[in-house]
Amino acid sequence: MNKSLYAAAVTVLLLLSAVGQAGDWPQFRGPNRDGKSTETGLLKEWPAGGPKLLWSYEGLGAGFSTVIVVDGTVYTNGVVGKGPNGRLFAFDIEGNLKWKKEYGPEWHGRTPGSHTPPTYDSGRLYHISGECIMSCLDAKTGDIIWSIDTAKKFEGENLKWGVAEAPLIDGDKVICTPGGWDATVVALDKKSAEKVVWRTRGLSELSAYCSPVVAEWAGRRLVLTMVAKSIVFVDIETGEVVLRILHTAKYDISAVAPIFKDGMLYVTNGYGYGGIMYEIAPDFSGYTKKWTDKKLDCHHGGVVLLDGHIYGAGSKEWVCLELATGKIKWQAEGVGKGSVTYADGMLYCYGEKKGTLALVEATPAGYKEHGSFDVPMGTAQHWAHPVISDGRLYIRHGNALMAYDINAEQN
């Protein structure tokens, strides 16, 4: 191999090592935090009773955090017993427990247990507990590298139902929303967390239950998230609040990450609030409300954007609407209110009331279901979002984790 080819190969290997391999699901809502997988070759029709159950594990304790999957390891977390601490679990892809480690105080208030999974980056896991504790852990061992109380450090407050946020990694920064004084959103040095890279000076608003995402447009990279009373765009390098849109919803629950595409900003809330689409000025100097909708009042199950259409569950029905116009293309009862994940032309719709999972064609032409099954084990809420990685579908239901074979070549 000549020197140039060797250098290119080394570069590719280093990149794969840093962000995980193709097919990995390294953070909440997938590789790009948008609820979408890039995998192909998956089942387009499920047999009666659903796809084959490969393995299951019961004993995760309380929680509704989903899983992440990196380099053949599956991670999730829960609260076992009545102790104050949460535990991080690591399994191989065959379901064998590799280790479990305590990571610090977890949420024991309303809806007790773990709320979000960790975020993987370069051999480390970054996690925020329901008690505002951010921890950095070794991904191979689960050992704590550093840990800070974000509420105490930034003079923030916890929320009524406990923090539910997955930290965002960008370069050397770990970004989170402590909701503190002059520090609604902050960026820390991911190596030590002692260094505050930036904080949102002039913005002192409590957080919501939203995990931040990256928005790119007109040559700018921004952090986009919803906080207690606002939607905010923050410069990802400096922490400057570029645009703030006042936004209030019942109980300050803004748990669904906003969607931003070509200047169109879409947000949705539960409790009958529904959705709004704003058109943002190219220089972020202002915005115009373009349309509103009451059908897709998504609570916390997430929505996905595909080819100009938004798919998700409202409080009563599943809905497909057009982003540019707000026009509803279809609505159907489906599995009822729940969470959604997309892969290979299909929607994985997980109903929270009965725990039914349905495979639905992702098309604005109509609601077309291609199989369903009831999740057979677990406890409490069906709130964890489905995860797809390496031809497998992972479902967390309280104390239970299940892995299903959805690889079309093996079925």
C-alpha positions as CSV (number, residue, x, y, z in Angstrom):
1,M,0.0,0.0,0.0
2,N,1.5,3.4,-1.0
3,K,1.8,6.2,1.6
4,S,-1.3,8.2,0.4
5,L,-3.6,5.1,0.5
6,Y,-2.2,4.1,3.9
7,A,-2.9,7.6,5.3
8,A,-6.4,7.6,3.9
9,A,-7.1,4.2,5.4
10,V,-5.8,5.4,8.8
11,T,-8.0,8.5,8.6
12,V,-11.1,6.4,7.9
13,L,-10.3,4.0,10.8
14,L,-9.8,6.9,13.2
15,L,-13.1,8.5,12.2
16,L,-14.9,5.2,12.6
17,S,-13.3,4.8,16.1
18,A,-14.5,8.3,17.1
19,V,-18.1,8.2,16.0
20,G,-18.9,4.5,15.9
21,Q,-19.4,2.2,12.9
22,A,-22.0,2.4,10.2
23,G,-25.2,0.9,11.7
24,D,-24.4,2.2,15.2
25,W,-27.0,4.2,17.1
26,P,-24.6,6.3,19.3
27,Q,-27.1,8.7,20.9
28,F,-30.7,9.5,21.6
29,R,-32.8,9.4,18.4
30,G,-29.9,8.0,16.3
31,P,-26.8,9.1,14.5
32,N,-28.1,12.6,13.6
33,R,-30.6,12.9,16.6
34,D,-33.5,13.0,14.1
35,G,-35.1,9.6,14.7
36,K,-33.8,8.1,11.4
37,S,-31.6,5.2,10.7
38,T,-29.6,4.9,7.4
39,E,-29.8,1.1,7.4
40,T,-31.2,-0.9,4.5
41,G,-32.1,-4.5,3.8
42,L,-34.7,-4.7,6.6
43,L,-38.0,-6.5,6.7
44,K,-40.8,-4.8,4.9
45,E,-43.5,-7.1,6.2
46,W,-43.7,-8.8,9.6
47,P,-45.0,-12.3,10.2
48,A,-47.9,-12.9,12.5
49,G,-46.7,-12.2,16.0
50,G,-43.9,-9.9,14.9
51,P,-40.2,-10.5,14.0
52,K,-38.1,-13.2,15.8
53,L,-37.2,-12.3,19.4
54,L,-33.4,-12.9,19.6
55,W,-32.9,-12.2,23.2
56,S,-34.3,-10.4,26.2
57,Y,-33.1,-9.2,29.6
58,E,-35.2,-8.5,32.7
59,G,-33.7,-6.6,35.6
60,L,-32.9,-3.1,34.3
61,G,-35.0,-1.5,37.1
62,A,-37.2,1.5,36.7
63,G,-36.8,3.8,33.7
64,F,-37.9,4.6,30.2
65,S,-34.5,5.6,28.6
66,T,-34.0,3.8,25.4
67,V,-30.7,2.1,24.3
68,I,-27.6,3.2,22.3
69,V,-25.5,0.7,20.3
70,V,-21.8,1.2,19.5
71,D,-19.2,-1.2,18.3
72,G,-21.2,-4.3,19.2
73,T,-22.1,-3.0,22.7
74,V,-25.7,-2.1,23.8
75,Y,-26.0,0.4,26.6
76,T,-29.0,1.4,28.7
77,N,-29.7,2.5,32.3
78,G,-32.2,2.1,35.1
79,V,-32.8,2.3,38.8
80,V,-32.7,-1.1,40.5
81,G,-34.3,-1.3,43.9
82,K,-34.8,1.6,46.3
83,G,-31.3,2.9,46.3
84,P,-30.6,6.5,45.2
85,N,-28.2,5.6,42.3
86,G,-28.8,4.7,38.7
87,R,-27.0,1.9,37.0
88,L,-25.6,1.8,33.5
89,F,-25.8,-1.6,31.8
90,A,-23.6,-2.9,28.9
91,F,-24.5,-6.0,26.8
92,D,-23.0,-7.6,23.8
93,I,-25.2,-7.9,20.8
94,E,-26.1,-11.5,21.8
95,G,-27.6,-10.2,25.1
96,N,-24.8,-11.2,27.4
97,L,-24.3,-8.7,30.3
98,K,-20.8,-7.4,30.1
99,W,-21.0,-5.1,33.1
100,K,-23.2,-2.9,35.2
101,K,-22.0,0.2,37.1
102,E,-23.6,2.8,39.3
103,Y,-23.3,6.4,38.0
104,G,-24.8,8.5,40.7
105,P,-28.2,9.8,42.0
106,E,-31.2,9.2,39.7
107,W,-34.7,10.5,39.7
108,H,-37.1,9.1,42.4
109,G,-40.0,11.7,42.0
110,R,-42.9,11.3,39.7
111,T,-42.3,8.8,36.9
112,P,-39.2,7.5,38.7
113,G,-36.2,5.9,37.0
114,S,-33.8,6.7,34.2
115,H,-35.1,9.1,31.5
116,T,-32.5,9.2,28.8
117,P,-29.6,7.0,27.6
118,P,-26.0,8.3,27.5
119,T,-24.4,9.8,24.4
120,Y,-21.3,8.1,23.0
121,D,-18.2,9.9,21.7
122,S,-14.6,8.7,21.3
123,G,-14.7,5.9,23.8
124,R,-16.6,7.8,26.4
125,L,-20.3,8.0,27.5
126,Y,-21.9,11.3,28.6
127,H,-25.0,11.1,30.6
128,I,-27.4,13.5,32.5
129,S,-29.4,11.9,35.2
130,G,-32.9,13.0,36.3
131,E,-31.2,14.7,39.2
132,C,-29.1,17.1,37.0
133,I,-25.9,15.1,37.5
134,M,-23.8,15.0,34.3
135,S,-21.3,12.1,34.2
136,C,-18.6,11.1,31.8
137,L,-17.9,7.3,31.9
138,D,-15.4,5.0,30.2
139,A,-17.4,3.1,27.5
140,K,-15.4,-0.1,28.0
141,T,-15.7,-0.3,31.8
142,G,-18.4,2.1,33.0
143,D,-16.0,3.7,35.4
144,I,-16.7,7.4,36.1
145,I,-14.1,9.8,34.6
146,W,-15.7,13.0,35.9
147,S,-19.1,14.1,37.3
148,I,-20.7,17.4,38.0
149,D,-24.0,18.7,39.4
150,T,-25.1,21.0,36.6
151,A,-27.9,22.6,38.6
152,K,-25.5,23.6,41.4
153,K,-22.7,24.7,39.1
154,F,-24.9,27.0,37.0
155,E,-27.6,28.0,39.7
156,G,-30.3,26.1,37.9
157,E,-33.4,24.2,39.2
158,N,-34.6,20.7,38.6
159,L,-37.9,20.2,36.8
160,K,-41.2,18.9,38.1
161,W,-40.7,15.4,36.5
162,G,-36.9,15.5,36.6
163,V,-34.4,16.3,33.9
164,A,-34.9,14.4,30.6
165,E,-32.1,15.4,28.3
166,A,-29.4,13.7,26.3
167,P,-26.2,15.8,26.0
168,L,-25.0,16.9,22.6
169,I,-21.4,16.4,21.6
170,D,-19.8,18.8,19.1
171,G,-16.0,18.6,18.7
172,D,-14.5,19.1,22.1
173,K,-17.7,20.4,23.6
174,V,-20.4,18.7,25.5
175,I,-23.6,20.9,25.3
176,C,-26.5,20.7,27.8
177,T,-29.3,22.8,29.2
178,P,-29.0,23.4,33.0
179,G,-31.4,26.3,33.0
180,G,-29.2,28.4,35.2
181,W,-28.5,32.1,35.7
182,D,-26.9,33.5,32.5
183,A,-26.6,29.8,31.6
184,T,-29.8,28.4,30.1
185,V,-27.6,26.5,27.7
186,V,-23.9,25.8,28.3
187,A,-21.0,24.1,26.5
188,L,-18.3,22.4,28.7
189,D,-15.0,20.9,27.8
190,K,-15.8,17.3,27.3
191,K,-12.4,16.1,28.7
192,S,-12.8,17.6,32.1
193,A,-16.0,19.7,32.4
194,E,-14.1,22.2,34.7
195,K,-13.7,24.5,31.7
196,V,-16.8,26.3,30.6
197,V,-16.4,26.9,26.9
198,W,-19.5,29.2,26.8
199,R,-22.8,30.0,28.4
200,T,-25.8,31.8,27.1
201,R,-25.2,35.2,28.7
202,G,-28.5,37.2,29.0
203,L,-30.7,34.1,28.9
204,S,-31.7,32.8,32.3
205,E,-34.6,30.5,31.6
206,L,-35.3,27.0,33.0
207,S,-34.9,24.1,30.7
208,A,-37.7,22.0,29.4
209,Y,-37.5,18.2,28.6
210,C,-35.8,18.6,25.2
211,S,-32.5,17.3,23.9
212,P,-30.7,19.9,21.8
213,V,-29.9,19.3,18.1
214,V,-27.6,20.9,15.6
215,A,-29.2,23.3,13.0
216,E,-27.2,24.3,9.9
217,W,-28.3,27.0,7.5
218,A,-26.9,30.1,5.6
219,G,-23.3,29.1,6.6
220,R,-24.0,28.9,10.3
221,R,-24.0,26.0,12.7
222,L,-26.3,26.5,15.7
223,V,-27.6,24.6,18.7
224,L,-31.4,24.4,18.5
225,T,-33.6,23.5,21.4
226,M,-36.8,24.3,23.4
227,V,-36.5,25.6,26.9
228,A,-39.3,26.4,29.4
229,K,-40.8,29.4,27.6
230,S,-38.8,29.7,24.4
231,I,-37.4,28.2,21.2
232,V,-33.7,29.2,21.0
233,F,-31.0,29.2,18.3
234,V,-27.5,29.4,19.9
235,D,-24.2,29.9,18.0
236,I,-22.4,26.5,18.5
237,E,-19.0,28.1,18.8
238,T,-19.7,31.2,20.9
239,G,-22.9,30.6,22.8
240,E,-24.5,33.8,21.4
241,V,-28.3,33.6,21.4
242,V,-28.9,34.2,17.7
243,L,-32.7,34.0,17.8
244,R,-35.3,33.5,20.6
245,I,-39.0,32.8,19.9
246,L,-41.3,32.9,22.8
247,H,-43.2,29.7,23.1
248,T,-45.3,28.4,26.0
249,A,-47.1,25.1,26.5
250,K,-48.9,23.3,29.3
251,Y,-46.6,22.3,32.2
252,D,-43.6,23.7,30.3
253,I,-43.3,20.3,28.7
254,S,-41.5,20.8,25.4
255,A,-40.0,17.3,25.0
256,V,-40.0,17.0,21.2
257,A,-36.8,18.3,19.5
258,P,-37.6,21.0,16.9
259,I,-37.2,20.3,13.2
260,F,-35.4,22.8,11.0
261,K,-35.1,22.5,7.2
262,D,-34.2,25.2,4.7
263,G,-35.4,28.0,6.9
264,M,-38.6,26.2,8.1
265,L,-38.8,25.6,11.8
266,Y,-41.4,23.2,13.1
267,V,-42.3,22.6,16.8
268,T,-45.0,20.5,18.4
269,N,-46.3,20.0,21.9
270,G,-48.8,17.7,23.6
271,Y,-52.0,18.5,25.6
272,G,-53.8,19.7,22.5
273,Y,-51.3,22.4,21.8
274,G,-50.4,21.0,18.4
275,G,-47.7,22.3,16.0
276,I,-46.4,25.5,14.5
277,M,-44.2,26.2,11.5
278,Y,-42.1,29.4,11.4
279,E,-40.2,30.7,8.5
280,I,-36.8,32.0,9.7
281,A,-35.0,34.9,8.0
282,P,-31.7,33.8,6.4
283,D,-29.8,36.1,8.7
284,F,-31.8,34.9,11.7
285,S,-33.0,38.5,12.3
286,G,-36.7,37.5,12.5
287,Y,-39.4,35.0,11.8
288,T,-42.9,34.6,10.4
289,K,-45.6,32.2,11.6
290,K,-46.7,30.3,8.5
291,W,-49.2,27.8,9.8
292,T,-50.5,25.9,12.9
293,D,-52.0,22.5,13.4
294,K,-53.9,20.8,16.3
295,K,-53.8,17.2,15.1
296,L,-50.1,16.4,15.6
297,D,-49.9,17.4,19.3
298,C,-46.9,15.1,20.0
299,H,-46.2,14.8,23.7
300,H,-42.8,13.1,23.9
301,G,-42.7,10.4,21.2
302,G,-40.8,12.4,18.7
303,V,-41.5,13.1,15.0
304,V,-39.5,12.4,11.8
305,L,-39.1,14.5,8.6
306,L,-39.0,12.6,5.4
307,D,-39.1,14.1,1.9
308,G,-40.9,17.2,3.1
309,H,-43.4,15.4,5.3
310,I,-43.6,15.0,9.0
311,Y,-44.8,11.8,10.6
312,G,-45.7,11.3,14.3
313,A,-48.4,10.5,16.8
314,G,-50.7,13.1,18.4
315,S,-52.8,12.4,21.5
316,K,-55.4,10.5,19.5
317,E,-54.1,9.6,16.0
318,W,-51.0,9.1,13.9
319,V,-50.5,11.9,11.4
320,C,-48.6,12.7,8.2
321,L,-48.5,16.4,7.3
322,E,-46.6,18.5,4.7
323,L,-43.9,20.7,6.3
324,A,-44.2,23.6,3.8
325,T,-48.0,24.0,4.1
326,G,-49.2,22.1,7.2
327,K,-51.6,20.2,5.0
328,I,-52.6,16.8,6.5
329,K,-52.0,14.0,4.1
330,W,-53.4,11.3,6.3
331,Q,-54.4,10.5,9.9
332,A,-55.1,7.1,11.4
333,E,-55.7,5.6,14.9
334,G,-52.9,3.1,14.4
335,V,-51.4,1.9,17.7
336,G,-52.5,5.0,19.5
337,K,-50.3,7.7,21.0
338,G,-46.6,6.7,21.1
339,S,-43.1,7.1,19.7
340,V,-41.7,6.7,16.2
341,T,-38.4,5.7,14.6
342,Y,-37.7,5.5,10.8
343,A,-35.5,3.0,8.8
344,D,-35.4,1.7,5.2
345,G,-38.7,3.2,4.1
346,M,-40.7,2.2,7.2
347,L,-41.9,3.7,10.4
348,Y,-41.6,1.8,13.7
349,C,-44.6,3.0,15.7
350,Y,-44.7,2.1,19.4
351,G,-48.0,2.7,21.1
352,E,-47.7,3.7,24.8
353,K,-51.1,2.6,26.0
354,K,-51.1,-1.1,25.1
355,G,-47.4,-1.6,24.1
356,T,-48.2,-2.5,20.5
357,L,-45.5,-2.0,17.9
358,A,-46.5,-1.6,14.2
359,L,-44.5,-1.4,11.0
360,V,-46.0,1.3,8.8
361,E,-45.0,2.4,5.3
362,A,-43.5,5.9,5.3
363,T,-45.5,7.5,2.5
364,P,-47.8,10.5,2.3
365,A,-50.2,8.4,0.2
366,G,-51.9,6.9,3.2
367,Y,-51.5,4.8,6.4
368,K,-50.3,1.4,5.3
369,E,-49.5,-1.1,8.1
370,H,-47.3,-4.1,7.4
371,G,-47.5,-6.1,10.6
372,S,-47.7,-5.5,14.4
373,F,-47.2,-7.3,17.7
374,D,-47.6,-6.6,21.4
375,V,-44.4,-6.2,23.4
376,P,-44.4,-9.3,25.6
377,M,-42.6,-8.3,28.8
378,G,-41.6,-5.4,30.9
379,T,-43.1,-2.9,33.4
380,A,-44.6,0.5,33.7
381,Q,-44.6,3.0,30.8
382,H,-44.1,2.2,27.1
383,W,-42.2,5.4,26.6
384,A,-38.7,4.3,25.3
385,H,-38.2,5.1,21.6
386,P,-37.5,2.1,19.3
387,V,-33.9,1.7,18.2
388,I,-32.6,0.0,15.0
389,S,-29.0,-1.1,14.7
390,D,-27.2,-3.7,12.6
391,G,-30.5,-5.4,11.5
392,R,-31.9,-5.5,15.0
393,L,-34.8,-3.7,16.6
394,Y,-34.4,-2.9,20.3
395,I,-37.4,-2.2,22.6
396,R,-37.1,-1.1,26.2
397,H,-40.1,-1.5,28.4
398,G,-39.3,-0.6,32.0
399,N,-37.2,-3.3,33.5
400,A,-37.0,-5.4,30.3
401,L,-35.0,-5.0,27.1
402,M,-35.8,-7.0,24.0
403,A,-33.8,-7.5,20.7
404,Y,-35.6,-8.6,17.5
405,D,-34.2,-9.8,14.2
406,I,-35.4,-7.5,11.4
407,N,-32.7,-8.3,8.9
408,A,-34.4,-9.3,5.6
409,E,-31.6,-11.6,4.5
410,Q,-31.9,-13.7,7.6
411,N,-35.6,-14.1,7.5
